[in-house]
Amino acid sequence: ESDLGNVGYGTADYDTAARDYLLQAQAKNSGVAGYLALPKLPGALVYGAAAPAATAPQSGGTVSAAEDAAVRLSGAVRPGQPQANLLLTCPAAAMKALSGLDQQDTLAANSGFTLYTADGAYRYKIAGVFYWDPAETGEAAFDVYGLQDLANYQDYLNFVLGMKARSIYAMPANVQDGDSFATLVADTAAADGRKLVITGRMVRENEAAILFGKQIEPADAPLMPLAVYQGKGESLPSLEILDQYWMNWYVTGGATSNEVQEEAGMPDEDRPLDELPAGGGGGEEGEPTADPSATPNPSETPGSSPTPKPSPTPTGSGAPAATATPEPTAEPTPEPTQAPSSGTITVTMNGVRQEMDLVECLAMVARNELGPNAPYEAYKAQIVATHSWILNQGGAPSVAGLEPSENIRNAAREVANQLLTYGGSVAFTPYFASAAFGTNSSQEVWGGARPYLVNVDSPYDKDYASNWQNTRTYYKAEVVARAQDRLGVDLNAYSDNPEDWFGDIQKNSSGYVTSMRLGTATISGRDLREKVLNNVNGKTLRSAAFDISYDPGAEAFNITTYGYGHGCGLSQYGAWGYAANGWGYADILAHYFPGTTLESR
């Protein structure tokens, strides 16, 4: 590890110091190829594949992996080469601190790195962090060293999808065709010889190099080395489902189920029950069945990607007291007599249009939406809402699913033949991750009224949801550019004081912004989230419930959001909280969709 330090990392002064340090090192040793720097961890000089390092044996010109104490380039890929992956082997003797990047706090403080070479500075945002067993063989093995030249598009996809499927954290850096990568292979203390692999995606032209470590969250069920499953007596998850899932993530730009539902919108009218096809599953008659192994076409209707998953139900002081459980707003809906469920349903699952077994489809969606450890009654509420939403949409709407446990399949078997109805039609039953201080009405989200989609309380979200309160920072220049591009508003002409740019904020009873002013334009909070400040250098507001403040020193707006998603219908974390406090799925559904009827068909 070097003694350059990292004070001022990311600044022009640091870049100058790093280049000077590199040039001095190269003057002493022609084998030095670069310098690797991180925001908060010690950096290191980078050597060519066979170049002797200052601390390595000098005889023979090469060293063994066991005695090497240098970070080394591997392969012929050049830094910044499009659709390629520059590989750096980082032994513990050279960069011991890298092994700590599997810890969330350490990763959040070091969510990017810079490689300095004689040609310039190459900055990377970390897109994936995963464990890798170099000795593993078989269908789940990942050829880290073999996936460097990614000019072949299939190799590129294999690398990107394999990296994302294995990442132990959900990283805010997105990926697109033509990106350039650098991967660090670090030692770990694990006795089984596994490595920690850190893949960075190079900052694109005109993209801010700012890192967003606070947006990092643990990934849900990442693909681990085979030895991990064998040690637990478990089998590998379905690689076919994972491939479909991450391919859909890639072609949709990482869209979440919230975003997919917002884009799909609300039908003008609910679908009458007598128009549903016969059969327990409600599959679309006459719909073609796609090959499940087919690769999704980027031009097809986007499917959904992971919604942040609830953590295991808290115990002790972290859980709301039982005495605080709100009473149902109406008499609980009687649970209908359960009949054996069967049949199929037509959906676009993970980007592939197909006819699926009804129970398996609903269980896969519930697993994806709520994670592996949700309360049983919350799964059942999610399954009924999913089934009703699919049938209300008609056709083959897009959903995302992961391989479910037998427990989740059992929940699906119990309620797969049940739907929520209203006035003789299957109800429109959207869902989202977590509410702010209550839910939105359909009028406030989609502009059309449904008597069963109104503002209701959702008191448990902030106690059970991860990252319920979240702050995004938007720099003044970013807001100016988006206001001009999306609204035709010149904020600098409007006022030379940025604190005047946002104003007249009106909120509904649940805390969502219904009206506001940005310069001379009057918009809704949903407009700001979805149309103005969506995907600004990887940043999007998590909900339309927010507060805005301006930091003159940083020349930036801090927008603090509450909850996650469109806010209309079933709150998934809210359902989690109600179920953890004793409510059954029928009570939960009656609360979030008041006036609907739960019936079997």
Secondary structure, 3 states (H helix, E strand, C coil): CCCCCCCCCCCHHHHHHHHHHHHHHHHHCCCEEEEEECCCCCCEEEECCCCCCCCCCCCCCCCCCCCCCCEEEECCCCCCCCCEEEEEEECHHHHHHHHHHHCHHHHHHCCEEEEEECCEEEEEEEEEEEEECCCCCCCCCCCCCCCCECCCHHHHHHHHHHHHHHCCEECCCCCCCCCEEEEEEEECCCCCCCEEEEEEEECCCCCCCCCCHHHCEECCCCCCCHHHHHHCCCCCCCHHHHHHHHHHHHHCCCCEHHHHHHHHCCCCCCEEHHHCCCCCCCCCCCCCCCCCCCCCCCCCCCCCECCCCCCCCCCHHHCCCHHHCCCCCCCCCCCCCCCCCCCEEEEEECCEEEEEEHHHHHHHHHHHHHCCCCCHHHHHHHHHHHHHHHHHHCCCCEECCCCCCHHHHHHHHHHCCEEEEECCEECCCCEECECCCCCECHHHHHCCCCCCCCCCCCCCHHHHCCCCEEEEEEEHHHHHHHHHHHHCCCHHHHCCCHHHCEEEEEECCCCCEEEEEECCEEECHHHHHHHHCCCECCECCCCCCEEEEEECCCCEEEEEEECECCCECEEHHHHHHHHHCCCCHHHHHHHHCCCCEEEEC
